[in-house]
Amino acid sequence: MITHNPANDLTEALQPHKVKHHSRITSQQLPKLLRDIDAYGGDILVKLGFWFMCYTFVRTQELRLMEWSEVDYKAKIWRIPAEKMKMDRPHLVPLAPQTMKILQEIKAMGFSDKYVFF
């Protein structure tokens, strides 16, 4: 029978996990970013996705996995289920008129019946 925790001897050997925060832009850089998004000539879903993120401030993972079934058009709310959220809690994202227009544009293109940005 062990009388002590052998893992206690490893505390010096383990390196603490370092959190890496992603860079952000300054308020002075924001106008250029918005101009660059507007001028982007690549994939239309990428461009619309960038605009959608500007309006909603969601994480890229949440945006990429956004499903049509999560959008409440009447209430103008995007209901993200807990299992898709970092903190395991459901999240409600209010949808501004601009985001509703983006969703209408994507829907009209008919890319995917399940995912918005696929």
C-alpha positions as CSV (number, residue, x, y, z in Angstrom):
1,M,0.0,0.0,0.0
2,I,1.4,3.4,-1.0
3,T,1.8,5.9,1.9
4,H,2.3,9.0,-0.2
5,N,1.4,10.4,-3.6
6,P,4.4,9.7,-6.0
7,A,3.1,12.5,-8.4
8,N,4.0,15.1,-5.8
9,D,7.7,14.5,-6.7
10,L,6.9,15.5,-10.3
11,T,5.7,19.1,-9.6
12,E,9.1,20.6,-10.5
13,A,9.2,18.5,-13.7
14,L,5.9,19.8,-15.2
15,Q,5.8,23.0,-17.1
16,P,2.7,25.2,-16.5
17,H,0.4,25.6,-19.4
18,K,0.8,29.0,-21.0
19,V,-2.2,30.7,-22.4
20,K,-1.7,32.3,-25.8
21,H,-4.0,35.2,-26.5
22,H,-4.6,36.0,-30.1
23,S,-3.6,39.4,-31.4
24,R,-6.2,42.1,-31.8
25,I,-6.5,45.2,-33.9
26,T,-6.6,48.7,-32.5
27,S,-9.4,51.1,-33.1
28,Q,-7.1,53.0,-35.6
29,Q,-6.7,49.8,-37.6
30,L,-10.4,48.9,-37.7
31,P,-11.4,51.1,-40.7
32,K,-8.7,49.5,-42.8
33,L,-9.8,46.0,-41.8
34,L,-13.4,46.8,-42.8
35,R,-12.2,48.3,-46.1
36,D,-10.1,45.1,-46.7
37,I,-13.1,42.8,-46.0
38,D,-15.2,44.9,-48.4
39,A,-12.6,44.7,-51.1
40,Y,-11.9,40.9,-50.6
41,G,-12.4,39.2,-54.0
42,G,-12.2,35.6,-52.9
43,D,-14.8,33.1,-51.8
44,I,-18.1,34.8,-51.1
45,L,-18.8,32.7,-48.0
46,V,-15.5,33.8,-46.5
47,K,-16.4,37.5,-47.1
48,L,-19.9,37.1,-45.7
49,G,-18.5,35.2,-42.8
50,F,-16.0,38.0,-41.9
51,W,-18.9,40.5,-42.0
52,F,-21.0,38.2,-39.9
53,M,-18.2,38.0,-37.3
54,C,-17.9,41.8,-37.2
55,Y,-21.6,42.1,-36.3
56,T,-21.8,39.2,-33.8
57,F,-18.3,38.8,-32.2
58,V,-18.6,35.0,-32.2
59,R,-15.6,32.7,-32.3
60,T,-14.6,31.2,-35.6
61,Q,-15.4,27.7,-34.5
62,E,-19.0,28.8,-33.6
63,L,-19.4,30.5,-36.9
64,R,-18.1,27.6,-39.0
65,L,-20.4,25.2,-37.3
66,M,-23.5,27.5,-37.4
67,E,-26.6,25.6,-38.5
68,W,-29.7,26.9,-40.1
69,S,-31.8,25.1,-37.5
70,E,-30.2,27.3,-34.8
71,V,-31.5,30.6,-36.3
72,D,-34.8,31.9,-35.0
73,Y,-35.9,34.2,-37.8
74,K,-39.0,35.5,-36.0
75,A,-37.1,36.5,-32.8
76,K,-33.9,37.4,-34.8
77,I,-31.8,35.3,-32.5
78,W,-29.1,32.7,-33.1
79,R,-29.4,30.0,-30.4
80,I,-26.0,28.3,-30.1
81,P,-26.4,25.0,-28.1
82,A,-24.2,24.4,-25.1
83,E,-22.2,21.6,-26.7
84,K,-20.8,24.1,-29.3
85,M,-19.8,26.6,-26.7
86,K,-16.4,26.9,-24.9
87,M,-18.1,27.2,-21.5
88,D,-20.7,24.4,-22.1
89,R,-23.6,26.8,-21.7
90,P,-26.1,27.8,-24.4
91,H,-25.6,31.2,-26.0
92,L,-28.0,33.6,-27.6
93,V,-26.7,35.9,-30.3
94,P,-29.0,38.8,-31.3
95,L,-29.1,39.2,-35.0
96,A,-29.0,42.8,-36.4
97,P,-30.7,43.6,-39.7
98,Q,-27.3,43.4,-41.4
99,T,-26.8,39.8,-40.2
100,M,-30.3,38.9,-41.3
101,K,-29.5,40.2,-44.7
102,I,-26.3,38.1,-44.8
103,L,-28.2,35.0,-43.9
104,Q,-30.8,35.7,-46.6
105,E,-28.0,36.1,-49.2
106,I,-26.4,32.8,-48.2
107,K,-29.7,31.0,-48.1
108,A,-30.5,32.2,-51.6
109,M,-27.1,30.7,-52.8
110,G,-28.3,27.2,-51.7
111,F,-24.9,25.9,-50.6
112,S,-25.9,23.7,-47.6
113,D,-29.2,22.6,-46.1
114,K,-27.5,22.1,-42.7
115,Y,-24.6,24.5,-42.2
116,V,-24.7,28.2,-42.9
117,F,-21.1,28.7,-43.8
118,F,-20.4,25.4,-45.8
